[in-house]
Amino acid sequence: MEMLVYLIPISLFLGGLGLLAFLWTLKNRQYEDPEGDSQRFLSGDWDDKPKP
């Protein structure tokens, strides 16, 4: 039972860290065009310039 005193705060901290990382990716528009990315990957357009 004593170990739960350590494990619960650690798990809450790591969960909060994961949530902050997810919110950061939303803020930086990482999920804007997932369908277009998959189509470019499959079609072989390997240019280094991202589409606007």
PyMOL Python script that loads the backbone (N, CA, C, O; Angstrom):
from pymol import cmd

cmd.read_pdbstr("""\
ATOM      1  N   MET A   1       0.813  -1.206   0.000  1.00  0.00           N
ATOM      2  CA  MET A   1       0.000   0.000   0.000  1.00  0.00           C
ATOM      3  C   MET A   1       0.853   1.266   0.000  1.00  0.00           C
ATOM      4  O   MET A   1       0.449   2.296  -0.540  1.00  0.00           O
ATOM      5  N   GLU A   2       2.026   1.180   0.605  1.00  0.00           N
ATOM      6  CA  GLU A   2       2.880   2.358   0.662  1.00  0.00           C
ATOM      7  C   GLU A   2       3.338   2.778  -0.728  1.00  0.00           C
ATOM      8  O   GLU A   2       3.576   3.960  -0.978  1.00  0.00           O
ATOM      9  N   MET A   3       3.459   1.818  -1.621  1.00  0.00           N
ATOM     10  CA  MET A   3       3.944   2.120  -2.956  1.00  0.00           C
ATOM     11  C   MET A   3       2.939   2.971  -3.735  1.00  0.00           C
ATOM     12  O   MET A   3       3.337   3.733  -4.615  1.00  0.00           O
ATOM     13  N   LEU A   4       1.648   2.854  -3.428  1.00  0.00           N
ATOM     14  CA  LEU A   4       0.642   3.664  -4.114  1.00  0.00           C
ATOM     15  C   LEU A   4       0.825   5.153  -3.848  1.00  0.00           C
ATOM     16  O   LEU A   4       0.435   5.984  -4.667  1.00  0.00           O
ATOM     17  N   VAL A   5       1.408   5.487  -2.722  1.00  0.00           N
ATOM     18  CA  VAL A   5       1.668   6.886  -2.392  1.00  0.00           C
ATOM     19  C   VAL A   5       2.625   7.493  -3.417  1.00  0.00           C
ATOM     20  O   VAL A   5       2.560   8.690  -3.697  1.00  0.00           O
ATOM     21  N   TYR A   6       3.505   6.678  -3.971  1.00  0.00           N
ATOM     22  CA  TYR A   6       4.451   7.146  -4.983  1.00  0.00           C
ATOM     23  C   TYR A   6       3.900   6.982  -6.397  1.00  0.00           C
ATOM     24  O   TYR A   6       4.084   7.854  -7.245  1.00  0.00           O
ATOM     25  N   LEU A   7       3.231   5.873  -6.644  1.00  0.00           N
ATOM     26  CA  LEU A   7       2.804   5.561  -8.008  1.00  0.00           C
ATOM     27  C   LEU A   7       1.668   6.452  -8.499  1.00  0.00           C
ATOM     28  O   LEU A   7       1.650   6.825  -9.672  1.00  0.00           O
ATOM     29  N   ILE A   8       0.728   6.797  -7.640  1.00  0.00           N
ATOM     30  CA  ILE A   8      -0.405   7.626  -8.072  1.00  0.00           C
ATOM     31  C   ILE A   8       0.047   9.024  -8.499  1.00  0.00           C
ATOM     32  O   ILE A   8      -0.356   9.469  -9.574  1.00  0.00           O
ATOM     33  N   PRO A   9       0.861   9.743  -7.716  1.00  0.00           N
ATOM     34  CA  PRO A   9       1.316  11.063  -8.204  1.00  0.00           C
ATOM     35  C   PRO A   9       2.183  10.975  -9.461  1.00  0.00           C
ATOM     36  O   PRO A   9       2.101  11.840 -10.333  1.00  0.00           O
ATOM     37  N   ILE A  10       3.007   9.938  -9.556  1.00  0.00           N
ATOM     38  CA  ILE A  10       3.836   9.779 -10.755  1.00  0.00           C
ATOM     39  C   ILE A  10       2.964   9.553 -11.975  1.00  0.00           C
ATOM     40  O   ILE A  10       3.211  10.141 -13.028  1.00  0.00           O
ATOM     41  N   SER A  11       1.941   8.705 -11.849  1.00  0.00           N
ATOM     42  CA  SER A  11       1.071   8.438 -12.998  1.00  0.00           C
ATOM     43  C   SER A  11       0.248   9.665 -13.367  1.00  0.00           C
ATOM     44  O   SER A  11       0.019   9.916 -14.550  1.00  0.00           O
ATOM     45  N   LEU A  12      -0.199  10.429 -12.385  1.00  0.00           N
ATOM     46  CA  LEU A  12      -0.927  11.664 -12.682  1.00  0.00           C
ATOM     47  C   LEU A  12      -0.023  12.685 -13.371  1.00  0.00           C
ATOM     48  O   LEU A  12      -0.459  13.383 -14.286  1.00  0.00           O
ATOM     49  N   PHE A  13       1.223  12.775 -12.938  1.00  0.00           N
ATOM     50  CA  PHE A  13       2.172  13.684 -13.567  1.00  0.00           C
ATOM     51  C   PHE A  13       2.435  13.278 -15.019  1.00  0.00           C
ATOM     52  O   PHE A  13       2.432  14.130 -15.908  1.00  0.00           O
ATOM     53  N   LEU A  14       2.661  11.994 -15.266  1.00  0.00           N
ATOM     54  CA  LEU A  14       2.921  11.530 -16.629  1.00  0.00           C
ATOM     55  C   LEU A  14       1.688  11.689 -17.517  1.00  0.00           C
ATOM     56  O   LEU A  14       1.817  12.015 -18.697  1.00  0.00           O
ATOM     57  N   GLY A  15       0.506  11.465 -16.970  1.00  0.00           N
ATOM     58  CA  GLY A  15      -0.719  11.689 -17.736  1.00  0.00           C
ATOM     59  C   GLY A  15      -0.895  13.151 -18.093  1.00  0.00           C
ATOM     60  O   GLY A  15      -1.287  13.473 -19.215  1.00  0.00           O
ATOM     61  N   GLY A  16      -0.610  14.041 -17.152  1.00  0.00           N
ATOM     62  CA  GLY A  16      -0.683  15.472 -17.428  1.00  0.00           C
ATOM     63  C   GLY A  16       0.353  15.902 -18.457  1.00  0.00           C
ATOM     64  O   GLY A  16       0.084  16.762 -19.296  1.00  0.00           O
ATOM     65  N   LEU A  17       1.527  15.308 -18.390  1.00  0.00           N
ATOM     66  CA  LEU A  17       2.571  15.607 -19.369  1.00  0.00           C
ATOM     67  C   LEU A  17       2.143  15.166 -20.770  1.00  0.00           C
ATOM     68  O   LEU A  17       2.379  15.876 -21.748  1.00  0.00           O
ATOM     69  N   GLY A  18       1.519  14.005 -20.861  1.00  0.00           N
ATOM     70  CA  GLY A  18       1.007  13.538 -22.144  1.00  0.00           C
ATOM     71  C   GLY A  18      -0.106  14.438 -22.664  1.00  0.00           C
ATOM     72  O   GLY A  18      -0.173  14.713 -23.862  1.00  0.00           O
ATOM     73  N   LEU A  19      -0.967  14.891 -21.783  1.00  0.00           N
ATOM     74  CA  LEU A  19      -2.038  15.809 -22.186  1.00  0.00           C
ATOM     75  C   LEU A  19      -1.477  17.132 -22.690  1.00  0.00           C
ATOM     76  O   LEU A  19      -1.954  17.673 -23.687  1.00  0.00           O
ATOM     77  N   LEU A  20      -0.470  17.650 -22.004  1.00  0.00           N
ATOM     78  CA  LEU A  20       0.163  18.895 -22.455  1.00  0.00           C
ATOM     79  C   LEU A  20       0.838  18.713 -23.818  1.00  0.00           C
ATOM     80  O   LEU A  20       0.781  19.606 -24.663  1.00  0.00           O
ATOM     81  N   ALA A  21       1.468  17.572 -24.028  1.00  0.00           N
ATOM     82  CA  ALA A  21       2.101  17.318 -25.323  1.00  0.00           C
ATOM     83  C   ALA A  21       1.046  17.240 -26.418  1.00  0.00           C
ATOM     84  O   ALA A  21       1.256  17.759 -27.514  1.00  0.00           O
ATOM     85  N   PHE A  22      -0.078  16.604 -26.138  1.00  0.00           N
ATOM     86  CA  PHE A  22      -1.154  16.519 -27.120  1.00  0.00           C
ATOM     87  C   PHE A  22      -1.729  17.889 -27.434  1.00  0.00           C
ATOM     88  O   PHE A  22      -1.970  18.202 -28.600  1.00  0.00           O
ATOM     89  N   LEU A  23      -1.952  18.712 -26.417  1.00  0.00           N
ATOM     90  CA  LEU A  23      -2.470  20.056 -26.646  1.00  0.00           C
ATOM     91  C   LEU A  23      -1.478  20.908 -27.419  1.00  0.00           C
ATOM     92  O   LEU A  23      -1.879  21.744 -28.229  1.00  0.00           O
ATOM     93  N   TRP A  24      -0.184  20.706 -27.178  1.00  0.00           N
ATOM     94  CA  TRP A  24       0.839  21.433 -27.927  1.00  0.00           C
ATOM     95  C   TRP A  24       0.786  21.058 -29.408  1.00  0.00           C
ATOM     96  O   TRP A  24       0.922  21.929 -30.268  1.00  0.00           O
ATOM     97  N   THR A  25       0.591  19.773 -29.718  1.00  0.00           N
ATOM     98  CA  THR A  25       0.503  19.371 -31.121  1.00  0.00           C
ATOM     99  C   THR A  25      -0.753  19.931 -31.771  1.00  0.00           C
ATOM    100  O   THR A  25      -0.728  20.269 -32.954  1.00  0.00           O
ATOM    101  N   LEU A  26      -1.848  20.037 -31.031  1.00  0.00           N
ATOM    102  CA  LEU A  26      -3.048  20.662 -31.585  1.00  0.00           C
ATOM    103  C   LEU A  26      -2.808  22.140 -31.881  1.00  0.00           C
ATOM    104  O   LEU A  26      -3.239  22.652 -32.914  1.00  0.00           O
ATOM    105  N   LYS A  27      -2.119  22.819 -30.967  1.00  0.00           N
ATOM    106  CA  LYS A  27      -1.848  24.238 -31.142  1.00  0.00           C
ATOM    107  C   LYS A  27      -0.945  24.480 -32.355  1.00  0.00           C
ATOM    108  O   LYS A  27      -1.089  25.489 -33.045  1.00  0.00           O
ATOM    109  N   ASN A  28      -0.027  23.567 -32.609  1.00  0.00           N
ATOM    110  CA  ASN A  28       0.910  23.719 -33.718  1.00  0.00           C
ATOM    111  C   ASN A  28       0.422  23.067 -35.005  1.00  0.00           C
ATOM    112  O   ASN A  28       1.203  22.865 -35.934  1.00  0.00           O
ATOM    113  N   ARG A  29      -0.867  22.738 -35.064  1.00  0.00           N
ATOM    114  CA  ARG A  29      -1.551  22.249 -36.269  1.00  0.00           C
ATOM    115  C   ARG A  29      -0.901  20.997 -36.858  1.00  0.00           C
ATOM    116  O   ARG A  29      -0.696  20.915 -38.069  1.00  0.00           O
ATOM    117  N   GLN A  30      -0.580  20.037 -36.018  1.00  0.00           N
ATOM    118  CA  GLN A  30       0.041  18.811 -36.491  1.00  0.00           C
ATOM    119  C   GLN A  30      -0.961  17.884 -37.173  1.00  0.00           C
ATOM    120  O   GLN A  30      -0.558  16.996 -37.924  1.00  0.00           O
ATOM    121  N   TYR A  31      -2.248  18.069 -36.931  1.00  0.00           N
ATOM    122  CA  TYR A  31      -3.257  17.146 -37.435  1.00  0.00           C
ATOM    123  C   TYR A  31      -4.141  17.791 -38.502  1.00  0.00           C
ATOM    124  O   TYR A  31      -5.291  17.383 -38.664  1.00  0.00           O
ATOM    125  N   GLU A  32      -3.646  18.767 -39.218  1.00  0.00           N
ATOM    126  CA  GLU A  32      -4.466  19.523 -40.166  1.00  0.00           C
ATOM    127  C   GLU A  32      -4.868  18.714 -41.393  1.00  0.00           C
ATOM    128  O   GLU A  32      -6.022  18.788 -41.815  1.00  0.00           O
ATOM    129  N   ASP A  33      -3.954  17.943 -41.978  1.00  0.00           N
ATOM    130  CA  ASP A  33      -4.229  17.276 -43.249  1.00  0.00           C
ATOM    131  C   ASP A  33      -3.747  15.825 -43.240  1.00  0.00           C
ATOM    132  O   ASP A  33      -2.863  15.482 -44.026  1.00  0.00           O
ATOM    133  N   PRO A  34      -4.292  14.965 -42.386  1.00  0.00           N
ATOM    134  CA  PRO A  34      -3.796  13.583 -42.353  1.00  0.00           C
ATOM    135  C   PRO A  34      -4.126  12.808 -43.623  1.00  0.00           C
ATOM    136  O   PRO A  34      -3.351  11.943 -44.031  1.00  0.00           O
ATOM    137  N   GLU A  35      -5.253  13.098 -44.251  1.00  0.00           N
ATOM    138  CA  GLU A  35      -5.614  12.386 -45.483  1.00  0.00           C
ATOM    139  C   GLU A  35      -4.665  12.766 -46.608  1.00  0.00           C
ATOM    140  O   GLU A  35      -4.231  11.901 -47.369  1.00  0.00           O
ATOM    141  N   GLY A  36      -4.342  14.031 -46.722  1.00  0.00           N
ATOM    142  CA  GLY A  36      -3.419  14.475 -47.758  1.00  0.00           C
ATOM    143  C   GLY A  36      -2.024  13.915 -47.550  1.00  0.00           C
ATOM    144  O   GLY A  36      -1.345  13.565 -48.515  1.00  0.00           O
ATOM    145  N   ASP A  37      -1.592  13.825 -46.304  1.00  0.00           N
ATOM    146  CA  ASP A  37      -0.280  13.252 -46.027  1.00  0.00           C
ATOM    147  C   ASP A  37      -0.214  11.796 -46.447  1.00  0.00           C
ATOM    148  O   ASP A  37       0.791  11.361 -47.009  1.00  0.00           O
ATOM    149  N   SER A  38      -1.262  11.041 -46.187  1.00  0.00           N
ATOM    150  CA  SER A  38      -1.239   9.627 -46.568  1.00  0.00           C
ATOM    151  C   SER A  38      -1.265   9.475 -48.086  1.00  0.00           C
ATOM    152  O   SER A  38      -0.627   8.575 -48.630  1.00  0.00           O
ATOM    153  N   GLN A  39      -1.991  10.338 -48.761  1.00  0.00           N
ATOM    154  CA  GLN A  39      -2.034  10.257 -50.227  1.00  0.00           C
ATOM    155  C   GLN A  39      -0.689  10.636 -50.840  1.00  0.00           C
ATOM    156  O   GLN A  39      -0.260  10.011 -51.810  1.00  0.00           O
ATOM    157  N   ARG A  40      -0.020  11.644 -50.295  1.00  0.00           N
ATOM    158  CA  ARG A  40       1.299  12.018 -50.810  1.00  0.00           C
ATOM    159  C   ARG A  40       2.308  10.918 -50.559  1.00  0.00           C
ATOM    160  O   ARG A  40       3.186  10.682 -51.388  1.00  0.00           O
ATOM    161  N   PHE A  41       2.197  10.243 -49.428  1.00  0.00           N
ATOM    162  CA  PHE A  41       3.126   9.159 -49.113  1.00  0.00           C
ATOM    163  C   PHE A  41       2.951   8.002 -50.088  1.00  0.00           C
ATOM    164  O   PHE A  41       3.933   7.433 -50.566  1.00  0.00           O
ATOM    165  N   LEU A  42       1.706   7.655 -50.380  1.00  0.00           N
ATOM    166  CA  LEU A  42       1.450   6.535 -51.275  1.00  0.00           C
ATOM    167  C   LEU A  42       1.716   6.873 -52.733  1.00  0.00           C
ATOM    168  O   LEU A  42       2.058   5.987 -53.516  1.00  0.00           O
ATOM    169  N   SER A  43       1.566   8.131 -53.111  1.00  0.00           N
ATOM    170  CA  SER A  43       1.738   8.490 -54.515  1.00  0.00           C
ATOM    171  C   SER A  43       3.199   8.657 -54.899  1.00  0.00           C
ATOM    172  O   SER A  43       3.522   8.606 -56.086  1.00  0.00           O
ATOM    173  N   GLY A  44       4.074   8.852 -53.957  1.00  0.00           N
ATOM    174  CA  GLY A  44       5.492   8.973 -54.268  1.00  0.00           C
ATOM    175  C   GLY A  44       5.937  10.393 -54.516  1.00  0.00           C
ATOM    176  O   GLY A  44       7.035  10.590 -55.036  1.00  0.00           O
ATOM    177  N   ASP A  45       5.140  11.404 -54.171  1.00  0.00           N
ATOM    178  CA  ASP A  45       5.584  12.792 -54.265  1.00  0.00           C
ATOM    179  C   ASP A  45       6.548  13.058 -53.123  1.00  0.00           C
ATOM    180  O   ASP A  45       6.132  13.290 -51.988  1.00  0.00           O
ATOM    181  N   TRP A  46       7.800  13.024 -53.422  1.00  0.00           N
ATOM    182  CA  TRP A  46       8.805  13.142 -52.363  1.00  0.00           C
ATOM    183  C   TRP A  46       9.466  14.511 -52.344  1.00  0.00           C
ATOM    184  O   TRP A  46      10.612  14.623 -51.910  1.00  0.00           O
ATOM    185  N   ASP A  47       8.788  15.548 -52.796  1.00  0.00           N
ATOM    186  CA  ASP A  47       9.374  16.877 -52.724  1.00  0.00           C
ATOM    187  C   ASP A  47       9.446  17.328 -51.259  1.00  0.00           C
ATOM    188  O   ASP A  47       8.623  16.944 -50.428  1.00  0.00           O
ATOM    189  N   ASP A  48      10.440  18.139 -50.979  1.00  0.00           N
ATOM    190  CA  ASP A  48      10.665  18.559 -49.598  1.00  0.00           C
ATOM    191  C   ASP A  48       9.831  19.754 -49.178  1.00  0.00           C
ATOM    192  O   ASP A  48       9.882  20.174 -48.022  1.00  0.00           O
ATOM    193  N   LYS A  49       9.067  20.304 -50.102  1.00  0.00           N
ATOM    194  CA  LYS A  49       8.260  21.475 -49.775  1.00  0.00           C
ATOM    195  C   LYS A  49       6.877  21.041 -49.293  1.00  0.00           C
ATOM    196  O   LYS A  49       6.176  20.326 -50.009  1.00  0.00           O
ATOM    197  N   PRO A  50       6.470  21.464 -48.083  1.00  0.00           N
ATOM    198  CA  PRO A  50       5.114  21.107 -47.624  1.00  0.00           C
ATOM    199  C   PRO A  50       4.052  21.868 -48.406  1.00  0.00           C
ATOM    200  O   PRO A  50       4.276  22.992 -48.855  1.00  0.00           O
ATOM    201  N   LYS A  51       2.904  21.240 -48.558  1.00  0.00           N
ATOM    202  CA  LYS A  51       1.788  21.895 -49.226  1.00  0.00           C
ATOM    203  C   LYS A  51       1.150  22.901 -48.284  1.00  0.00           C
ATOM    204  O   LYS A  51       1.020  22.633 -47.089  1.00  0.00           O
ATOM    205  N   PRO A  52       0.748  24.066 -48.809  1.00  0.00           N
ATOM    206  CA  PRO A  52       0.144  25.075 -47.914  1.00  0.00           C
ATOM    207  C   PRO A  52      -1.238  24.677 -47.438  1.00  0.00           C
ATOM    208  O   PRO A  52      -1.869  25.418 -46.685  1.00  0.00           O
TER     209      PRO A  52
END
""", "prot")
cmd.dss("prot")
cmd.show_as("cartoon", "prot")
cmd.util.cbc("prot")
cmd.orient("prot")
